[in-house]
Every structure is written in C-alpha cells, then in structure tokens.
Amino acid sequence: MNKRFAEQRAVVIGAGIGGLAAAAALANHFGQVVVLERDELPADARPRPGAAQTRHLHVLLSGGAAALAELFPGFHTQLVAVGAQRADAGADAHFELAGAPKLPRRELNIYTWQLSRPLLEAVLREQLRKRENVQLRELSRVIGIVADESNRAAGVRFESREGKHDELNSTLVIDASGRGVPTLDFLKATGRPTPAETAVSADLTYGTTVYSFPAGAEPDFKQAWVHGKAPEQGRAGFLVKRENGLWDAVLAGRLGDVPPTEDNAYLAFADSLPTEAIGIALRRGRREAPIVRFGYAQSRWRHFADVAGFPAGLLPLGDAVCSTNPVFGQGMTVAAKEAVILHRLLAKAEGNSDSLESIGPVFLKQMEELVKVPWSGTTALDLAYPQTKGERPADMQQRSEYQVGVMKLAAVDPDVHRLMVEVRHLVKPAHLLHAPDLQQRVRALLQHPAASS
Ligand SMILES: Cc1cc2nc3c(=O)[nH]c(=O)nc-3n(C[C@H](O)[C@H](O)[C@H](O)COP(=O)(O)OP(=O)(O)OC[C@H]3O[C@@H](n4cnc5c(N)ncnc54)[C@H](O)[C@@H]3O)c2cc1C
C-alpha cells in the first residue's frame, strides 16, 4: 500500500459501477475507503431506484471487463461462476446497421460479458465487502461536499439511514453520483466556474423486457443489435442472452416514437425493425417480465479538465463527467477504465513525489481523452437525424462515409473487422482506424466499390 495515503481516508459518492470500481482502485492506496450510497445495497441482485437504468439491458464490453479484472482479481472467473454469458463479438453476434454492409459471423476472440446489471453490481459489492479497508454504507445520501479553509474538498456531509446529518472528512472525494450534482454544487459554493457542457440530443425511448426460449427455439446468436438507417429509420432492437437462461430484449424508438408495452403491439414494433432477426426470435420465445420504458434524452459531456482552479481533493468520474447514448453499451466500460486511470496514477505517486494536487489535473485530462471515442461514435449516430440538437462537426459527412467504408472493408477483411470491434469495446485506440494504409484502402473502396479486397 502507498505509505503516503495509508493513514488517510477516501470517500466515494455513489455505489454504481463507477463508484464500486473507484473504491477498488482506492483500496489499494488509502487506509480507509468509504462508499456512501443513497439506495439500499442488497446482498442479492436487484435493480435500484437510485440508478433507474439498472432495470434495463446492460452489456459489459471487453475493455470494461479487462479494467474491472485489473481492480478485482479473479473477476472473469467470478463472472463465469455467476452464470454470465461470454459472447464472441463476431461469431455470436448478429450485428446489423441498416444501409451498411452486414458483417459476417466470424470468431474475433473479443468478448462481450452478458449479465444483468444488478448481478454485476452484486458481484463487485461482494468482492469489496471482503476488503478490510472498504466500507459500503447504504441509505447514506450525500448532501454536500465540505470545503476546508483553503477551499479544497475536505470531506462530505451526508444524511444517514436514521435521517441524521453527519460529516466525514477525507483526503479525496470521488463523485461517482451519476448526475454529478455534488461536484457542481461544490464548484458554485466555493465561487468557482462550472464546466462547459457539450450536449447532443438522443430522444431515445427503451421498451425493455425479458424473454425465455423453449428448448430448441433459442436464437442462433447470443446477441443481436439491429439499428435503422438514419434519417429515415429511427428504430433499433437488441436481444442479449444473459444468466439464468434468460434474454434481455429492448426495442427502442426515437423522437417520440415510443415502444408499446402491450404484447402484440410490442411484437409488431419488433417486426417493423429494418431486419427481421429480432422479430422472428421474439415470436418463438415467452415474455417473462413486464415491458418497462426508459427515456434517454441526451448525451452530455462536462469538461471539468478546463475548469480553472478545479478544487484539489475532488475528482468526478463516470456519468458525472460524461454520459453517452447507451446504444453501444460503453458507459460502464468508460467508468471502469477511469477507475483504472486513477489506480495507475496513485500507484505512480507511490514511487515519486506526486501529490493528490498534481494527480487531479492529469486524471481529468486523461478522462477527457478516454471519452472522446464513445462520444464521437454515439453522437455521430444521433446527429445523422436532422431533428437532433447539437453541434455537427464540419466534416460530419466525410466521417460518416469513412465509417461506412470501414464497415465495408470489415465485411471482407477479418483483421479490419476485429480492429473495428476492438475500438468499439475500448480495447484499442481509435486512431488505429485512421492509420495511413487503412485510410488508403477505405478511400479506394469508396471510389471503386467493386475493388473490395
Ligand atoms: C437505458 C440504459 C442502458 C444502458 N446500457 C448500458 C450497457 O449496455 N453497457 C454499459 O456499459 N453502459 C450502459 N449504460 C450506461 C451505464 O448505465 C452508465 O454509464 C453507468 O452506470 C455509469 O456509472 P456511474 O457509476 O457513473 O453512475 P450510476 O450507475 O448512475 O451510479 C450512480 C450512483 O450514485 C448514487 N447517488 C447519486 N447521488 C447520490 C448522493 N447524493 N449520495 C449518495 N449516492 C448517490 C445513485 O443512487 C447511484 O447508485 C446504459 C445506460 C442507460 C440509461
């Protein structure tokens, strides 16, 4: 353990994926880590009201699983033990973006981990409860971050389960509250500027349920992702196998096109997707849960790295910093990778004289780099609809053509297919998709579509 922080306490606001991952990172370096969560934290796997999205389909991408494995030793083995499904992102995936070439089913050895979000949280909580220096305090709502005489963050004020107000001092506060209200309030209360925000509307509504399939009727894929061609088609569908022989189903509409919650209408909505795979599958299965809706209004990115005089002793992460349209399932992966950044910076501080003050700006900067990939990928999809509100990059048309070119190449070249998926799973950096030789091949393909190899 880092001697510099061994006598000190870190506080984490929120026990979502970002908060749990951050707690694991901090536990390697701080004498005590306290996670304050406003919800109850059950021993079993149940959705929580504080994070309403926990009722809806969540997949864990390869980059996220690797990050969590770095923070939670034995993580992959634990996932297998609880019945998570491991799906090859090529061979087990039915992936269709209408208007783009269909990708063949081929083994890529890049895996999506498919388990319900409450089960994933339960796995992480169980591991954290085994760490002596970590406390998970449920029914504890943070009501403010406390400043010291130099206006740095020095702890939190919270309402305990008994309804009492209390304070906890700490050297570091991590805001993993999803909405980031504690950080914004603290910046205002201490007379600092709040961060600039970039927003792109999504106006997406999920209709989520759970299916089972009788023996012999299971789909021949483990995950299906079907998305309409913008701007004519706004509908999408996802069907994903997870633990207990169950499948999470989502039908999604945009711009007021709301998926129905009645059986026949739901199936008709599935039939209206640009391709038939999900509709056919659902008609062979049995619905096991009510159809529930979730509205996702907009992707939002707060540029904390640019806030002059950002307070020492406070770091926001996860959705508190950037929330992207969940269509590619990248949010938990981003949060887990941010916790790994934190862990590595703290580990580096052990060997030199870096202080928490100097780690903060580096952390915020590295997060800013990390979220660029999910941000540009998901907002590109949203901005293709003319009604979408948000700033369109000047080269949007070229970007979108290039993307289609990469998909065309991926259809015929397994290496490009793998690279494309590795970038989406946040395993490899996006600039590799713009390497000069690849750019040349994509351009040649777009100019002479027949020469596709
Ligand atoms: C419909 C939907 C589907 C999604 N699907 C996927 C997917 O397939 N894959 C994926 O990777 N991501 C997905 N995401 C994104 C993912 O849910 C988020 O990116 C991820 O949960 C971010 O984690 P977080 O810890 O930052 O925030 P959250 O998970 O929202 O956790 C925040 C926590 O803080 C607590 N909290 C808030 N305020 C306080 C307070 N004052 N005091 C104490 N506790 C507080 C909340 O109760 C909550 O538990 C999806 C999102 C949505 C909306």
The ligand as an SDF file (V2000), in Angstrom:
LIG
                    3D

 53 58  0  0  0  0  0  0  0  0999 V2000
  -31.0640    2.5430  -20.5470 C   0  0  0  0  0  0  0  0  0  0  0  0
  -29.5780    2.4600  -20.3500 C   0  0  0  0  0  0  0  0  0  0  0  0
  -28.8960    1.3460  -20.7810 C   0  0  0  0  0  0  0  0  0  0  0  0
  -27.5190    1.2730  -20.6320 C   0  0  0  0  0  0  0  0  0  0  0  0
  -26.8510    0.1880  -21.1080 N   0  0  0  0  0  0  0  0  0  0  0  0
  -25.5080    0.0880  -20.9360 C   0  0  0  0  0  0  0  0  0  0  0  0
  -24.7910   -1.0540  -21.3840 C   0  0  0  0  0  0  0  0  0  0  0  0
  -25.3230   -1.9740  -22.0020 O   0  0  0  0  0  0  0  0  0  0  0  0
  -23.4520   -1.0940  -21.1230 N   0  0  0  0  0  0  0  0  0  0  0  0
  -22.7960   -0.0900  -20.4780 C   0  0  0  0  0  0  0  0  0  0  0  0
  -21.5830   -0.1900  -20.2680 O   0  0  0  0  0  0  0  0  0  0  0  0
  -23.4420    1.0110  -20.0640 N   0  0  0  0  0  0  0  0  0  0  0  0
  -24.7770    1.1270  -20.2710 C   0  0  0  0  0  0  0  0  0  0  0  0
  -25.4370    2.2350  -19.8290 N   0  0  0  0  0  0  0  0  0  0  0  0
  -24.6670    3.3180  -19.1750 C   0  0  0  0  0  0  0  0  0  0  0  0
  -24.3880    2.9910  -17.7220 C   0  0  0  0  0  0  0  0  0  0  0  0
  -25.5780    2.7150  -17.0280 O   0  0  0  0  0  0  0  0  0  0  0  0
  -23.6780    4.1720  -17.0550 C   0  0  0  0  0  0  0  0  0  0  0  0
  -22.7030    4.6980  -17.8970 O   0  0  0  0  0  0  0  0  0  0  0  0
  -23.0070    3.7210  -15.7750 C   0  0  0  0  0  0  0  0  0  0  0  0
  -23.9730    3.2370  -14.9100 O   0  0  0  0  0  0  0  0  0  0  0  0
  -22.2650    4.8830  -15.1360 C   0  0  0  0  0  0  0  0  0  0  0  0
  -21.9530    4.5450  -13.8330 O   0  0  0  0  0  0  0  0  0  0  0  0
  -21.8510    5.6380  -12.6710 P   0  0  0  0  0  0  0  0  0  0  0  0
  -21.3170    4.8840  -11.5210 O   0  0  0  0  0  0  0  0  0  0  0  0
  -21.1350    6.8240  -13.1700 O   0  0  0  0  0  0  0  0  0  0  0  0
  -23.3420    6.1150  -12.4140 O   0  0  0  0  0  0  0  0  0  0  0  0
  -24.5980    5.2880  -11.8750 P   0  0  0  0  0  0  0  0  0  0  0  0
  -24.5010    3.8680  -12.2640 O   0  0  0  0  0  0  0  0  0  0  0  0
  -25.7910    6.0500  -12.3030 O   0  0  0  0  0  0  0  0  0  0  0  0
  -24.4620    5.3180  -10.2960 O   0  0  0  0  0  0  0  0  0  0  0  0
  -24.5990    6.4980   -9.5510 C   0  0  0  0  0  0  0  0  0  0  0  0
  -24.9030    6.0840   -8.1250 C   0  0  0  0  0  0  0  0  0  0  0  0
  -24.7990    7.1950   -7.2820 O   0  0  0  0  0  0  0  0  0  0  0  0
  -25.8610    7.1740   -6.3460 C   0  0  0  0  0  0  0  0  0  0  0  0
  -26.0610    8.5480   -5.8750 N   0  0  0  0  0  0  0  0  0  0  0  0
  -26.4570    9.6210   -6.6050 C   0  0  0  0  0  0  0  0  0  0  0  0
  -26.4890   10.7250   -5.8560 N   0  0  0  0  0  0  0  0  0  0  0  0
  -26.0830   10.3500   -4.6250 C   0  0  0  0  0  0  0  0  0  0  0  0
  -25.9060   11.0550   -3.4020 C   0  0  0  0  0  0  0  0  0  0  0  0
  -26.1330   12.3710   -3.2950 N   0  0  0  0  0  0  0  0  0  0  0  0
  -25.4810   10.3720   -2.3060 N   0  0  0  0  0  0  0  0  0  0  0  0
  -25.2360    9.0330   -2.3850 C   0  0  0  0  0  0  0  0  0  0  0  0
  -25.4050    8.3170   -3.5140 N   0  0  0  0  0  0  0  0  0  0  0  0
  -25.8070    8.9720   -4.6170 C   0  0  0  0  0  0  0  0  0  0  0  0
  -27.0230    6.6010   -7.1300 C   0  0  0  0  0  0  0  0  0  0  0  0
  -28.0260    6.0750   -6.2910 O   0  0  0  0  0  0  0  0  0  0  0  0
  -26.3090    5.5340   -7.9500 C   0  0  0  0  0  0  0  0  0  0  0  0
  -26.2460    4.3190   -7.2700 O   0  0  0  0  0  0  0  0  0  0  0  0
  -26.8140    2.3340  -20.0070 C   0  0  0  0  0  0  0  0  0  0  0  0
  -27.4990    3.4540  -19.5640 C   0  0  0  0  0  0  0  0  0  0  0  0
  -28.8690    3.5270  -19.7540 C   0  0  0  0  0  0  0  0  0  0  0  0
  -29.5780    4.7600  -19.3020 C   0  0  0  0  0  0  0  0  0  0  0  0
  1  2  1  0
  2  3  1  0
  2 52  2  0
  3  4  2  0
  4  5  1  0
  4 50  1  0
  5  6  2  0
  6  7  1  0
  6 13  1  0
  7  8  2  0
  7  9  1  0
  9 10  1  0
 10 11  2  0
 10 12  1  0
 12 13  2  0
 13 14  1  0
 14 15  1  0
 14 50  1  0
 15 16  1  0
 16 17  1  0
 16 18  1  0
 18 19  1  0
 18 20  1  0
 20 21  1  0
 20 22  1  0
 22 23  1  0
 23 24  1  0
 24 25  2  0
 24 26  1  0
 24 27  1  0
 27 28  1  0
 28 29  2  0
 28 30  1  0
 28 31  1  0
 31 32  1  0
 32 33  1  0
 33 34  1  0
 33 48  1  0
 34 35  1  0
 35 36  1  0
 35 46  1  0
 36 37  1  0
 36 45  1  0
 37 38  2  0
 38 39  1  0
 39 40  1  0
 39 45  2  0
 40 41  1  0
 40 42  2  0
 42 43  1  0
 43 44  2  0
 44 45  1  0
 46 47  1  0
 46 48  1  0
 48 49  1  0
 50 51  2  0
 51 52  1  0
 52 53  1  0
M  END
$$$$
